[in-house]
């Protein structure tokens, strides 16, 4: 009831004929968002982030499916991550699957010989992996209801946080921010400054026995394709290669369309200390490492929350999450 009243007041103020009132609302919202962001960054720095792996998400979805309405005619997943969870649920419930666009296009869906297309669709389960503000879920639900007024839409999100838990009909896990998901850590930049390893992340790690031979490793790198490239601009790329190799490494990065601000390489006299020096210049809030050893060392020595992509271990996450 309180959230509904707050929403009504917000809409009234936004359409108010008094410009000063609209400016006041905008200022209040900006102040609130800034304070929330400050508190999230403080929790992140204190090692209170939450991290969810892909295996956890799939297992949770399987468990959650047993409690969801089995009388729905169709499961609709919101792209892209929502389709991951929706697919697991649809398989468990033995229901056809669709995306919003596919369903809105003359009620199309994905089915099989064993999972037949429904003869009529009266009730659908609209699924997303997580809810941040609730706007996307609300928008898609409205599109479905406008296209099919008699359709019953049940909204469901695998993961929510306390402020939006009432924005969906069903949820499985309540997880506070800051939170990171294995399946979108390379797609969404959830902090302002991110450092990422070249070896083991942007490109595959050098073969065993070659990592200490700079010339051999660099020759191998130049012929290697990209491994995991983020969809956002990287603030700092970290590599074990020497400063003298900068031109060749930058050529590889540019050639593969990697967008970045800084590239940290080691000078001949440096061994392991160059990371601390380069991190001090950029002050990253998240480090995505190619190895668990590097991630653990950066978290231990510098206090920067770190994710190892080889073992998918997040250093700086709450115990038990």
HELIX and SHEET records of a PDB file:
HELIX    1   1 UNK A    2  UNK A   14  1                                  13    
HELIX    2   2 UNK A   19  UNK A   45  1                                  27    
HELIX    3   3 UNK A   54  UNK A   65  1                                  12    
HELIX    4   4 UNK A   81  UNK A   93  1                                  13    
HELIX    5   5 UNK A  100  UNK A  104  1                                   5    
HELIX    6   6 UNK A  135  UNK A  147  1                                  13    
HELIX    7   7 UNK A  162  UNK A  167  5                                   6    
HELIX    8   8 UNK A  214  UNK A  223  1                                  10    
HELIX    9   9 UNK A  243  UNK A  245  5                                   3    
HELIX   10  10 UNK A  246  UNK A  255  1                                  10    
HELIX   11  11 UNK A  274  UNK A  282  1                                   9    
HELIX   12  12 UNK A  292  UNK A  302  1                                  11    
SHEET    1   A 2 UNK A  50  UNK A  52  0                                        
SHEET    2   A 2 UNK A 179  UNK A 181  1                                        
SHEET    1   B 5 UNK A  96  UNK A  99  0                                        
SHEET    2   B 5 UNK A  74  UNK A  77  1                                        
SHEET    3   B 5 UNK A 123  UNK A 130  1                                        
SHEET    4   B 5 UNK A 152  UNK A 160  1                                        
SHEET    5   B 5 UNK A 170  UNK A 174  1                                        
SHEET    1   C 6 UNK A 260  UNK A 266  0                                        
SHEET    2   C 6 UNK A 234  UNK A 242  1                                        
SHEET    3   C 6 UNK A 194  UNK A 197  1                                        
SHEET    4   C 6 UNK A 286  UNK A 289  1                                        
SHEET    5   C 6 UNK A 306  UNK A 308  1                                        
SHEET    6   C 6 UNK A 313  UNK A 315 -1                                        
END                                                                             
